[in-house]
Amino acid sequence: GDSVTQMEGPVTLSEEAFLTINCTYTATGYPSLFWYVQYPGEGLQLLLKATKADDKGSNKGFEATYRKETTSFHLEKGSVQVSDSAVYFCALGGGSFKTIFGAGTRLFVKA
Amino acid sequence: EAQVTQNPRYLITVTGKKLTVTCSQNMNHEYMSWYRQDPGLGLRQIYYSMNVEVTDKGDVPEGYKVSRKEKRNFPLILESPSPNQTSLYFCASSLQGGAYEQYFGPGTRLTVT
């Protein structure tokens, strides 16, 4: 069945460091891929998405490219801020009505 | 304001006492879903609904019931809660299913003793 694997956390970075959170997926067909972010005490909210191969999603300085050849959707940001501290979830949504989420990666950014 | 609301936000109950967590959305979305979030396991889908009176099981449906009598509401029912249902629960909605952006409620933290 469909699945999502993302790097385990926590990830701890200093402010202005470069961020990469790896995400790979297994799916039949051509799913849409998402990154959601969860701030402390809140529900998830969409960070960015890509709906087909080679699409790049971007938002708030974060980027991820839908790589079909490597079945990956890695999240990157060039310079993280303390306010980026949160849990990040990679997810896929395919032809079925299900959405599959990864386990989440907690990010801590130190001032 | 477009939003998904859940009530209650926090609930402590005892084993076997039936409870309902309500969920409502004001975006006229067709698709609604319930997830539970547990440490190290991410979000797991409990049930989802493609439209009024149409529901289906997710990955962890045991011990839960749902109904979709109106488009905006999708309550989660625990007929006989057990301690292994202690978790953080999220309701979500989207235009049409998993390929679309989902909008999440603020969560309900449930403790079953």
Chai-1 contact restraints between the chains, C-beta under 6 A:
chainA,res_idxA,chainB,res_idxB,connection_type,confidence,min_distance_angstrom,max_distance_angstrom,comment,restraint_id
A,S32,B,A99,contact,1.0,0.0,6.0,A-B,restraint_1
A,G43,B,F90,contact,1.0,0.0,6.0,A-B,restraint_2
A,G43,B,F104,contact,1.0,0.0,6.0,A-B,restraint_3
A,G43,B,G105,contact,1.0,0.0,6.0,A-B,restraint_4
A,G43,B,P106,contact,1.0,0.0,6.0,A-B,restraint_5
A,G43,B,G107,contact,1.0,0.0,6.0,A-B,restraint_6
A,L44,B,F104,contact,1.0,0.0,6.0,A-B,restraint_7
A,L46,B,E101,contact,1.0,0.0,6.0,A-B,restraint_8
A,G93,B,G98,contact,1.0,0.0,6.0,A-B,restraint_9
A,G93,B,A99,contact,1.0,0.0,6.0,A-B,restraint_10
A,F97,B,Y48,contact,1.0,0.0,6.0,A-B,restraint_11
A,F97,B,M50,contact,1.0,0.0,6.0,A-B,restraint_12
A,F97,B,G97,contact,1.0,0.0,6.0,A-B,restraint_13
A,F97,B,G98,contact,1.0,0.0,6.0,A-B,restraint_14
A,K98,B,Q45,contact,1.0,0.0,6.0,A-B,restraint_15
A,K98,B,G98,contact,1.0,0.0,6.0,A-B,restraint_16
A,T99,B,G98,contact,1.0,0.0,6.0,A-B,restraint_17
A,F101,B,G42,contact,1.0,0.0,6.0,A-B,restraint_18
A,F101,B,L43,contact,1.0,0.0,6.0,A-B,restraint_19
A,G102,B,G42,contact,1.0,0.0,6.0,A-B,restraint_20
A,A103,B,G42,contact,1.0,0.0,6.0,A-B,restraint_21
A,G104,B,G42,contact,1.0,0.0,6.0,A-B,restraint_22
